[in-house]
């Protein structure tokens, strides 16, 4: 992971000011149709060019069940925002996480109380077959990594890598940002970056402030982070569709 942050890429054509940032509470709940687990309401955060769902919030009612089914054809990840769900023999409550991979059967799903999940879907053919699925009762079971950017550690900043696709390099991270955090300036990544605020506050610039329930999408090769900062600290979930690297713009 440290190696990836030091990667220097040839300068591509960059875009500016195209990041999307909005409160998910402004999106009405609606039936998800054929998106797993299908018979539930959701709020779609991002779709891919082919119209398939990349990320969504889902709410499951107490007593909801879904039987085990055939093999997955793409990785499905989930973070439990609230409530309790059971996948097969594993029970996950708030801050629980799973990554179910293609080639493996989908375990039965049940929900003992009203629950809300954030789901992340890989595109078909983007995930390695038969990779081991991951189930974490709590993301805090993962040891934190203190990020180092341009050779400088960021004190009070914790990163927990919850899932990394062994084929595509896509990953999902649980981040703790300290109070008073100040970013290093405008930057871009060679991959799409999506962020969901779980706790606290964090601003991607001076015009927007993320609070719990806010979603941010930074496009691949899109310059952003004109004034990244946090007043009281923040906890966020962040995911990418390939190997992440940071490149600063002067």
C-alpha positions, 0 to 999 in steps of 0.5 A: 500500500505504501508503494502505491502511494509513491507511484508517479504516473505520466501526466494524463489529461486532468479535469477540474471541479467535477467531483459530486458531493451530496447528502444522501438524505436528499435521495428518496428510497425506492425499490432496487429491482434486480440489485442484490438483495433485490427485494428491498428499498435503496438509495443509489449513489453511483451507477456505471456507464452501462447503467449497473449500480456501483454503490447504494444504501439499502434498508432491510426491515426486521424479519427480512430473509433471503435464501442462499442462492447460486454463485456470485458473478461479481464481488459484493461488499457491504458495511453495516451502518446500523442494525444486525444482519446474518449471512450464513453462520456470520452475524454482523452488527454496526461497523461489520463488513463483508466482501463476497466474491465471485465463484462462491455461493451467496449465503442466506441473509436474515435481519433481526432488527431494522438495518441499513447497509452501504453496498458496493458492487464490482462490475462483471468480470472485474473481480478474480474468481474464487478469491476468499470472501471476507467477513469482519464482525467489526472493522476495528478488528483490523489493525490500523495503518498510519498513512505516509504521504510524501514521506510524512506520517499524518498523526492521528490518521488511521486507515484500515484496509477492509478489502483489496481485490487481488486481481484489479487492485480495487480496495475499500478502506475505513478511515479515521481523520483527526480533528484539525486535519489539513490536507496537502493541497489539490490532488488527483488519483488514477482511479475513481474514489468514493467516500461516505461520511459516517461520523464527524465532519470533513470538507473536500474544499471551502464550499462543502462540508461532509457530515454523516450521510454525505457522499462524495465521488472524485472522478479518476484524473479529476483534480480535487481536495482544494482545501481538505480539512476537518474541524472535529475529526471524521470517520469515513468509508472510502473505496476505489475501483483500482490501485490508488495513488495520490498525485499533487497539483502545484 
